[in-house]
Amino acid sequence: MKLHKMIIPRQILILTLLAVALNLVYLVWSDSIFSLYIIWNIILAAIPFFISYYLLQYYRAGKRSILMYVLGGCFWLLFFPNAPYLVTDIMHLGESIGVPLWFDSLTLFCSAWIGLMLGIYSLSFIE
């Protein structure tokens, strides 16, 4: 059996694109690279999602390699805390100069939400 092509849930894809777009607008608006760490955190939050998705597809394909599950599970566990960690970036709310508080809030809350969504999907795939 072949592993299937990855199908990313629509809400994950749309919210990730929105969060990245908001962060890029934030970069231009603030004229600083302050929010680049948020994009990096989104990338780190997506890693356990991809690992868990492929482990699930591997399982559904009927493959039973203990080594694959152990290594994949270890890497998943190593990166999993990055997903909910995006919520802690809300503590930076209002720290940027030149960006209105409403846009700063929208950007940080959208990024935190995608972190939670990636974490929940990832955890459900591993389950």
Backbone as a printed PyTorch tensor [residue, N CA C, xyz], in Angstrom:
tensor([[[ 0.8240, -1.1770,  0.0000],
         [ 0.0000,  0.0000,  0.0000],
         [ 0.8760,  1.2520,  0.0000]],

        [[ 0.4220,  2.2420, -0.7200],
         [ 1.1700,  3.4920, -0.7820],
         [ 0.6640,  4.4610,  0.2760]],

        [[ 1.5800,  5.3070,  0.7500],
         [ 1.1710,  6.3880,  1.6330],
         [ 0.4630,  7.4370,  0.7860]],

        [[-0.6150,  7.9830,  1.3130],
         [-1.4060,  8.9400,  0.5650],
         [-0.7910, 10.3300,  0.5790]],

        [[-1.2120, 11.1180, -0.4130],
         [-0.8040, 12.5090, -0.4680],
         [-1.4060, 13.2350,  0.7330]],

        [[-0.6720, 14.1880,  1.2910],
         [-1.1380, 14.8840,  2.4810],
         [-2.3280, 15.7760,  2.1710]],

        [[-3.3520, 15.6570,  2.9910],
         [-4.5340, 16.5070,  2.8800],
         [-4.6030, 17.3400,  4.1530]],

        [[-4.3230, 18.6270,  4.0220],
         [-4.3530, 19.5210,  5.1660],
         [-5.7870, 20.0100,  5.3460]],

        [[-6.3240, 19.9190,  6.5720],
         [-7.6740, 20.4200,  6.7970],
         [-7.7820, 21.8950,  6.3850]],

        [[-8.9000, 22.2330,  5.7810],
         [-9.0990, 23.5790,  5.2230],
         [-8.9200, 24.6730,  6.2650]],

        [[-9.4530, 24.4690,  7.4770],
         [-9.3410, 25.5160,  8.4900],
         [-7.8880, 25.7390,  8.9180]],

        [[-7.0940, 24.6840,  8.9230],
         [-5.6700, 24.8180,  9.2520],
         [-4.9690, 25.6270,  8.1640]],

        [[-5.2330, 25.2810,  6.9220],
         [-4.5920, 25.9610,  5.8000],
         [-4.9770, 27.4420,  5.7600]],

        [[-6.2520, 27.7380,  5.8630],
         [-6.7080, 29.1300,  5.7990],
         [-6.1680, 29.9390,  6.9720]],

        [[-6.2490, 29.3860,  8.1700],
         [-5.7770, 30.1090,  9.3400],
         [-4.2650, 30.3070,  9.3180]],

        [[-3.5240, 29.3330,  8.8250],
         [-2.0710, 29.4820,  8.7150],
         [-1.7170, 30.5630,  7.7060]],

        [[-2.3770, 30.5500,  6.5610],
         [-2.1200, 31.5890,  5.5600],
         [-2.4800, 32.9720,  6.1000]],

        [[-3.5830, 33.0680,  6.8330],
         [-3.9770, 34.3390,  7.4340],
         [-2.9520, 34.8070,  8.4650]],

        [[-2.5000, 33.8970,  9.3180],
         [-1.5240, 34.2550, 10.3500],
         [-0.2040, 34.7130,  9.7310]],

        [[ 0.2590, 34.0000,  8.7230],
         [ 1.5150, 34.3860,  8.0630],
         [ 1.3460, 35.7190,  7.3370]],

        [[ 0.2090, 35.9050,  6.6620],
         [-0.0440, 37.1750,  5.9630],
         [-0.1000, 38.3330,  6.9510]],

        [[-0.7940, 38.1470,  8.0710],
         [-0.8560, 39.2030,  9.0850],
         [ 0.5260, 39.5310,  9.6380]],

        [[ 1.3290, 38.5010,  9.8360],
         [ 2.6870, 38.7420, 10.3450],
         [ 3.5560, 39.4520,  9.3160]],

        [[ 3.3750, 39.1550,  8.0430],
         [ 4.1340, 39.8630,  7.0090],
         [ 3.6950, 41.3220,  6.9120]],

        [[ 2.3970, 41.5740,  7.0180],
         [ 1.9100, 42.9620,  7.0440],
         [ 2.4590, 43.6660,  8.2740]],

        [[ 2.5010, 42.9600,  9.3770],
         [ 3.0540, 43.4930, 10.6250],
         [ 4.5120, 43.9160, 10.4390]],

        [[ 5.2640, 43.0660,  9.7320],
         [ 6.6750, 43.3940,  9.4710],
         [ 6.8030, 44.6990,  8.6890]],

        [[ 5.9740, 44.8560,  7.6700],
         [ 6.0250, 46.0580,  6.8390],
         [ 5.5420, 47.2660,  7.6340]],

        [[ 4.4520, 47.1000,  8.3520],
         [ 3.8470, 48.1980,  9.0950],
         [ 4.7740, 48.7030, 10.2030]],

        [[ 5.4000, 47.7930, 10.9260],
         [ 6.2510, 48.1920, 12.0470],
         [ 7.6580, 48.5740, 11.6070]],

        [[ 8.0010, 48.2210, 10.3710],
         [ 9.3310, 48.5100,  9.8350],
         [10.4360, 47.9160, 10.7080]],

        [[10.1620, 46.7340, 11.2530],
         [11.1730, 46.0150, 12.0310],
         [10.9560, 44.5210, 11.8260]],

        [[11.9200, 43.7580, 12.2240],
         [11.8300, 42.3020, 12.0660],
         [11.3770, 41.6390, 13.3630]],

        [[10.7520, 42.4110, 14.2490],
         [10.3280, 41.9190, 15.5620],
         [ 9.4350, 40.6870, 15.4750]],

        [[ 8.5030, 40.6640, 14.5400],
         [ 7.5270, 39.5680, 14.5160],
         [ 7.9730, 38.3530, 13.7030]],

        [[ 9.1940, 38.3460, 13.2230],
         [ 9.6710, 37.1590, 12.4960],
         [ 9.6840, 35.9100, 13.3760]],

        [[ 9.8790, 36.1110, 14.6730],
         [ 9.8890, 34.9550, 15.5710],
         [ 8.5290, 34.2430, 15.5780]],

        [[ 7.4480, 34.9860, 15.3280],
         [ 6.1230, 34.3640, 15.3150],
         [ 5.9890, 33.4340, 14.1070]],

        [[ 6.4670, 33.8730, 12.9600],
         [ 6.4290, 33.0120, 11.7700],
         [ 7.2750, 31.7600, 12.0120]],

        [[ 8.4210, 31.9350, 12.6330],
         [ 9.2760, 30.7910, 12.9600],
         [ 8.5440, 29.8470, 13.9190]],

        [[ 7.8430, 30.3990, 14.9130],
         [ 7.0940, 29.5620, 15.8520],
         [ 5.9520, 28.8190, 15.1650]],

        [[ 5.3340, 29.4360, 14.1700],
         [ 4.2850, 28.7510, 13.4070],
         [ 4.8750, 27.5610, 12.6460]],

        [[ 6.0420, 27.7650, 12.0720],
         [ 6.7250, 26.6690, 11.3670],
         [ 7.0510, 25.5420, 12.3410]],

        [[ 7.5660, 25.8900, 13.5220],
         [ 7.8810, 24.8710, 14.5240],
         [ 6.6260, 24.1640, 15.0300]],

        [[ 5.5070, 24.8830, 15.0990],
         [ 4.2480, 24.2760, 15.5330],
         [ 3.6910, 23.3230, 14.4810]],

        [[ 4.0370, 23.5430, 13.2150],
         [ 3.5440, 22.6820, 12.1410],
         [ 4.3120, 21.3640, 12.0580]],

        [[ 5.5140, 21.3220, 12.5620],
         [ 6.3280, 20.1030, 12.4740],
         [ 5.6530, 18.9090, 13.1510]],

        [[ 5.1590, 19.0200, 14.3990],
         [ 4.4950, 17.8440, 14.9810],
         [ 3.2060, 17.4660, 14.2450]],

        [[ 2.5490, 18.4520, 13.6360],
         [ 1.3620, 18.1640, 12.8460],
         [ 1.7210, 17.2620, 11.6700]],

        [[ 2.7860, 17.6100, 10.9520],
         [ 3.2080, 16.8090,  9.8020],
         [ 3.7020, 15.4300, 10.2270]],

        [[ 4.4700, 15.3770, 11.3170],
         [ 4.9700, 14.0890, 11.8090],
         [ 3.8060, 13.1770, 12.1740]],

        [[ 2.8490, 13.7080, 12.9350],
         [ 1.7220, 12.8820, 13.3660],
         [ 0.8410, 12.4700, 12.1900]],

        [[ 0.6880, 13.3510, 11.2060],
         [-0.1090, 13.0110, 10.0300],
         [ 0.5300, 11.8410,  9.2780]],

        [[ 1.8350, 11.9090,  9.0750],
         [ 2.5060, 10.8270,  8.3500],
         [ 2.5530,  9.5370,  9.1590]],

        [[ 2.6700,  9.6250, 10.4660],
         [ 2.6050,  8.4120, 11.2830],
         [ 1.2220,  7.7720, 11.1920]],

        [[ 0.1790,  8.6020, 11.1760],
         [-1.1790,  8.0800, 11.0270],
         [-1.3680,  7.4120,  9.6680]],

        [[-0.8810,  8.0540,  8.6090],
         [-0.9900,  7.4600,  7.2730],
         [-0.1840,  6.1710,  7.1710]],

        [[ 0.9610,  6.1600,  7.8160],
         [ 1.8050,  4.9660,  7.8440],
         [ 1.0480,  3.8160,  8.5230]],

        [[ 0.3780,  4.1300,  9.6190],
         [-0.4060,  3.1260, 10.3390],
         [-1.5890,  2.6320,  9.4930]],

        [[-2.2850,  3.5760,  8.8590],
         [-3.4390,  3.2090,  8.0280],
         [-3.0380,  2.3780,  6.8130]],

        [[-1.7950,  2.5410,  6.3620],
         [-1.3220,  1.7700,  5.2170],
         [-0.9800,  0.3330,  5.6090]],

        [[-1.0800,  0.0360,  6.9040],
         [-0.8510, -1.3350,  7.3510],
         [ 0.6040, -1.6420,  7.6460]],

        [[ 1.4260, -0.6280,  7.6910],
         [ 2.8500, -0.8610,  7.9740],
         [ 3.0540, -0.8560,  9.4810]],

        [[ 3.8120, -1.7880,  9.9610],
         [ 3.9820, -1.9550, 11.4010],
         [ 5.4640, -1.9900, 11.7780]],

        [[ 6.1680, -0.9320, 11.5250],
         [ 7.5750, -0.8460, 11.8890],
         [ 7.7030, -0.1460, 13.2470]],

        [[ 8.1040, -0.8890, 14.2350],
         [ 8.2490, -0.3460, 15.5840],
         [ 9.2690,  0.8020, 15.5880]],

        [[10.3440,  0.6360, 14.8420],
         [11.3700,  1.6740, 14.7910],
         [10.7980,  2.9870, 14.2510]],

        [[ 9.9670,  2.9120, 13.2340],
         [ 9.3530,  4.1090, 12.6580],
         [ 8.4620,  4.8010, 13.6820]],

        [[ 7.6690,  4.0330, 14.4140],
         [ 6.7670,  4.6070, 15.4140],
         [ 7.5400,  5.2050, 16.5940]],

        [[ 8.5920,  4.5290, 17.0170],
         [ 9.3810,  5.0340, 18.1470],
         [10.1060,  6.3200, 17.7520]],

        [[10.7840,  6.2990, 16.6070],
         [11.4950,  7.5050, 16.1700],
         [10.5240,  8.6490, 15.8740]],

        [[ 9.4550,  8.3380, 15.1590],
         [ 8.4550,  9.3610, 14.8600],
         [ 7.8240,  9.9130, 16.1190]],

        [[ 7.5120,  9.0380, 17.0590],
         [ 6.9260,  9.4730, 18.3310],
         [ 7.8790, 10.3390, 19.1370]],

        [[ 9.1520, 10.0010, 19.1160],
         [10.1460, 10.8140, 19.8390],
         [10.2800, 12.1960, 19.2080]],

        [[10.3560, 12.2510, 17.8980],
         [10.4400, 13.5540, 17.2290],
         [ 9.1550, 14.3590, 17.4230]],

        [[ 8.0200, 13.6700, 17.3820],
         [ 6.7500, 14.3450, 17.6190],
         [ 6.7330, 14.9460, 19.0230]],

        [[ 7.1450, 14.1600, 20.0170],
         [ 7.1620, 14.6240, 21.4010],
         [ 8.1560, 15.7730, 21.5970]],

        [[ 9.2380, 15.7400, 20.8580],
         [10.2420, 16.8040, 20.9440],
         [ 9.6820, 18.1370, 20.4290]],

        [[ 8.9150, 18.0950, 19.3530],
         [ 8.4020, 19.3230, 18.7430],
         [ 7.0010, 19.7140, 19.2090]],

        [[ 6.2720, 18.7970, 19.8220],
         [ 4.8800, 19.0760, 20.1880],
         [ 4.7040, 20.3220, 21.0640]],

        [[ 5.5460, 20.5820, 22.0580],
         [ 5.3310, 21.7790, 22.8940],
         [ 5.3670, 23.0970, 22.1160]],

        [[ 5.9220, 23.1030, 20.9230],
         [ 5.9550, 24.3390, 20.1360],
         [ 4.5650, 24.7910, 19.7020]],

        [[ 3.6360, 23.8650, 19.5490],
         [ 2.2940, 24.2270, 19.0880],
         [ 1.5550, 25.0860, 20.1220]],

        [[ 1.3600, 24.6140, 21.3470],
         [ 0.6670, 25.4700, 22.3140],
         [ 1.5290, 26.6420, 22.8030]],

        [[ 2.8280, 26.5780, 22.5620],
         [ 3.7250, 27.6530, 22.9880],
         [ 3.3730, 28.9870, 22.3250]],

        [[ 2.7610, 28.9510, 21.1530],
         [ 2.3760, 30.1860, 20.4710],
         [ 1.4220, 31.0310, 21.3110]],

        [[ 0.6870, 30.4070, 22.2090],
         [-0.2210, 31.1580, 23.0810],
         [ 0.5710, 32.1160, 23.9690]],

        [[ 1.7740, 31.7390, 24.3670],
         [ 2.5700, 32.5950, 25.2480],
         [ 3.0710, 33.8520, 24.5430]],

        [[ 3.0180, 33.8800, 23.2230],
         [ 3.4460, 35.0900, 22.4980],
         [ 2.4890, 36.2530, 22.7170]],

        [[ 1.3020, 35.9810, 23.2640],
         [ 0.3500, 37.0480, 23.5500],
         [ 0.9150, 38.0070, 24.5980]],

        [[ 1.8770, 37.5570, 25.3870],
         [ 2.4790, 38.4450, 26.3850],
         [ 3.2030, 39.6330, 25.7360]],

        [[ 3.4890, 39.5340, 24.4410],
         [ 4.1460, 40.6330, 23.7270],
         [ 3.1450, 41.6560, 23.1970]],

        [[ 1.8810, 41.5060, 23.5460],
         [ 0.8260, 42.3920, 23.0850],
         [ 1.1130, 43.8290, 23.5160]],

        [[ 1.1240, 44.7280, 22.5630],
         [ 1.3380, 46.1450, 22.8360],
         [ 2.7900, 46.5710, 22.9170]],

        [[ 3.7300, 45.6700, 22.6790],
         [ 5.1460, 46.0090, 22.7710],
         [ 5.6850, 46.6910, 21.5210]],

        [[ 4.9990, 46.5310, 20.4090],
         [ 5.5280, 47.0960, 19.1670],
         [ 5.1440, 48.5660, 19.0400]],

        [[ 6.0410, 49.3100, 18.4470],
         [ 5.8320, 50.7400, 18.2450],
         [ 5.4490, 50.9500, 16.7840]],

        [[ 4.4100, 51.7440, 16.5700],
         [ 3.9930, 52.0520, 15.2040],
         [ 2.9040, 51.1530, 14.6700]],

        [[ 2.5060, 50.1530, 15.4460],
         [ 1.4410, 49.2460, 15.0290],
         [ 0.2770, 49.4290, 16.0020]],

        [[-0.9230, 49.6780, 15.4830],
         [-2.0690, 49.8460, 16.3840],
         [-2.3180, 48.5970, 17.2260]],

        [[-2.8380, 48.8090, 18.4110],
         [-3.0870, 47.7020, 19.3290],
         [-4.0690, 46.6870, 18.7440]],

        [[-5.0490, 47.1390, 17.9850],
         [-6.0300, 46.2160, 17.4130],
         [-5.3740, 45.2640, 16.4150]],

        [[-4.4020, 45.7870, 15.6200],
         [-3.7330, 44.9310, 14.6390],
         [-2.7480, 43.9960, 15.3420]],

        [[-2.0890, 44.5060, 16.3550],
         [-1.1840, 43.6830, 17.1510],
         [-1.9650, 42.5370, 17.7970]],

        [[-3.1310, 42.8390, 18.3420],
         [-3.9820, 41.8170, 18.9670],
         [-4.4260, 40.7750, 17.9480]],

        [[-4.9080, 41.2410, 16.8020],
         [-5.3700, 40.3340, 15.7550],
         [-4.2500, 39.3960, 15.3090]],

        [[-3.0740, 39.9330, 15.1150],
         [-1.9330, 39.1320, 14.6660],
         [-1.5410, 38.0820, 15.7030]],

        [[-1.4090, 38.4970, 16.9520],
         [-0.9810, 37.5650, 17.9910],
         [-2.0460, 36.5220, 18.3120]],

        [[-3.3130, 36.9300, 18.3500],
         [-4.3710, 35.9590, 18.6390],
         [-4.5490, 34.9660, 17.4870]],

        [[-4.4130, 35.4220, 16.2680],
         [-4.5150, 34.5160, 15.1230],
         [-3.3600, 33.5070, 15.1480]],

        [[-2.1810, 33.9740, 15.4740],
         [-1.0190, 33.0840, 15.5590],
         [-1.1860, 32.0880, 16.7080]],

        [[-1.7070, 32.5480, 17.8390],
         [-1.9390, 31.6470, 18.9720],
         [-2.9930, 30.6030, 18.6210]],

        [[-4.0170, 31.0190, 17.9000],
         [-5.1000, 30.0990, 17.5260],
         [-4.5820, 29.0010, 16.5920]],

        [[-3.7530, 29.3740, 15.6380],
         [-3.2290, 28.3530, 14.7170],
         [-2.3180, 27.3860, 15.4740]],

        [[-1.5880, 27.8900, 16.4620],
         [-0.7720, 26.9950, 17.2860],
         [-1.6180, 25.9800, 18.0270]],

        [[-2.7330, 26.4480, 18.5880],
         [-3.6350, 25.5270, 19.2840],
         [-4.2730, 24.5300, 18.3260]],

        [[-4.6960, 25.0080, 17.1680],
         [-5.3130, 24.1160, 16.1830],
         [-4.3220, 23.0440, 15.7180]],

        [[-3.0990, 23.4580, 15.4220],
         [-2.0880, 22.4830, 14.9990],
         [-1.8160, 21.4700, 16.1060]],

        [[-1.7760, 21.9450, 17.3370],
         [-1.5440, 21.0530, 18.4690],
         [-2.6790, 20.0610, 18.6690]],

        [[-3.9130, 20.5280, 18.5560],
         [-5.0710, 19.6490, 18.7500],
         [-5.1430, 18.5960, 17.6450]],

        [[-4.9630, 19.0250, 16.4010],
         [-4.9670, 18.0410, 15.3000],
         [-3.8280, 17.0410, 15.4680]],

        [[-2.6550, 17.5350, 15.8180],
         [-1.5050, 16.6670, 15.9850],
         [-1.7520, 15.6390, 17.0780]],

        [[-2.2860, 16.0830, 18.1830],
         [-2.5680, 15.1810, 19.2950],
         [-3.6290, 14.1480, 18.9090]],

        [[-4.6340, 14.5790, 18.1640],
         [-5.6710, 13.6300, 17.7480],
         [-5.1270, 12.6060, 16.7590]],

        [[-4.1960, 13.0120, 15.8910],
         [-3.5780, 12.0510, 14.9700],
         [-2.7470, 11.0120, 15.7240]],

        [[-2.0170, 11.4670, 16.7170],
         [-1.1840, 10.5430, 17.4990],
         [-2.0510,  9.6000, 18.3280]],

        [[-3.1550, 10.1080, 18.8040],
         [-4.0570,  9.2870, 19.6000],
         [-4.5270,  8.0840, 18.8080]]])
